[in-house]
Amino acid sequence: MDVMEVNIISPDNEIFSGKAHMVVIPGEEGYFAAMLDHAPTVTYLKPGKIEVFADDKIEQGPIFFVGGGFVKVTSKKCLIMVDYIKKINEINIKENQEKIEHLKNKAETETSDLEKRNIINKINILESEIGITKDN
């Protein structure tokens, strides 16, 4: 079976380390599949879903939501570095909706442009999580 090494890391810890037949990744230009003998690639990740497929029968392994980051793919390895990640099955839509309302209220009173941008980014990530969850 043709498998590649896959590592998903965040600033805090290693999220996933193992072998996979294929990894579907939300690249800057859209989703792409990384497999053994993939052309060397380095790209930004946009918020979206990472799917790890364990074998060539397309048996699905873990599914994650990422808020952004980078991916480096070589012919035998896929290294995914993320700033925010959560397992899809751990996303709570109601909780996210409550957080979004709180953040929107906070954004209305915030005077710092930088802090407003940070709040808007958090809202966008939470909304993306909800969208990904509804798609599954």
N, C-alpha and C positions, 0 to 999 in steps of 0.2 A: 504494500500500500504506500502511495506517495504522500508523505506528510512533511510538514515544515514545523519548525519550532516557533511557538507563539508566546510572547511575553507582553502583558499589559501592566503598566506601572503608573502610579500616581505619586505626587510628592510625598505622601505618607507611607505607602507600602506597595508591595507587589500584589496586584489584584488577581492575575491569572498567569500561570506558567504551565505549558504543556504542548502537546503535539496536536496538529489539526490538518485535515485535508484541505480546508479552505476557510478563509476569514473574510467576511464581507464588512467593509469599512466605509464610513461616511467621509470621503475625501473632499477636498476643497472644490473640485469640479463635479462632484456627485459620487454616488456609491460605486465602489469597485471591489472585485474579488482578488485576494492575494492567495496564490497557490505555489507549490514547489516549482522552482525554475522561473519565477516571476522576474520580470525586468527590474533592475534596481530602481527604487523610487523613494523619494522623500517628499512628503506633502503635509499641509495643514489638515487638521480634522475640523469639520464643521459639526455643530450639534446634531446628533443622530444616534442610530442604532449600530452596535457592533455585534455581529453574529459569528460564533465559532462553530464550525462543522467538524465533527470528530472523525468521520471517515467518508469514503467515496460513495457510500449509500445515502449521503446527505442526512445522516443522523445528526440532529442539531444538538450542540452543546450549549454552553451558557450564552445568554443574550444580555447585553449591557446598553445603557444609555450613557453617552458621553457629551459633555458640554463643550468640548473642544480639545485641542492638543496637536500632536504631531504623530506621524507614522513613518517608520523607515522599514522598507521591504527590500530584502536581498533574495538571492535565488533559493536560500534555505531557511530564512528566518524572517519573522515579522515582529518588530518592536513597536509597540503602541504606547506613547507617553501622553497621559491625559491630565488635565487640571481638575476635572470633575467627572465622577463616574458613579453609576448606581445600577444594580441589577434591575432589569425590567420588572420582575415580579415583586420588587420592594417599593415600587412607586405607588404612592397613595394619592389618587386624583383629588379627593375631597381636601386633603391636607394641603396639596399644592394650590388648589383654588383659594383656600384661606390665606396662604402665604402671599399669593399674588395680590389679593385685595389689600392686605396689610402693606405690602411694598408700594402699591399704587398710591395709597394714602400718604405714605412716607415720602414718596417722590414729589407729591404736590407741595409739601412744606419745605423740602430740601433747598438750600440756597447755593450749595456748591455744585458747579457743573460736573466736576469729576465724580462726586458722590451720586449725582442724578444718573450719570452714565452707568455707574456700577449697579445701581438699583434697576435700571432698565435692562441691563445684561442679565441680572438674576431673574427678572420677570420673563425674559425671552427663553431662558433655559427651562424654567418651570413650565411655561406654555409648551415648549418642545417636548418635555417629558410627557405631558398630558396627551399630546398628539401621537407620540410613539406608542404610548400605552393603549390608546383607543384603536390603533392599527393592528394590535396583536390579539 
